[in-house]
């Protein structure tokens, strides 16, 4: 659950769906360690021109994810440490999706964060 869900759910609907996903994973593997990534920001242009896919919704939905992590005792990884608060327009062609070389750098960031936990 991430950028595609911005604005598609109410707070309660999003949280219920997210918690159901966590419970499903735990039902399959009770010993699993679950990491939840924050939703990355979108570019300034995208944010200023889209009612759903904007950084206000990113901040709002990330607050929901933080709440869920606290309630379900899963690990929250803040992608803001990698992306900042606005997606660099040089990292994307559409304001949302990253170029392949950026995905590789983001992946390395995630691995580093997990190794620090």
Secondary structure, DSSP 8 states (H G I E B T S, - for coil): --GGGTTTS-HHHHHHHHHHHHHHHHHH-TT---EEE-----BHHHHHT-SSSSHHHHHHHHHHHHHHHHHHT-EEE-THHHH-SSB-GGGBSSSSSB-HHHHHHHHHHHHHHHHH-
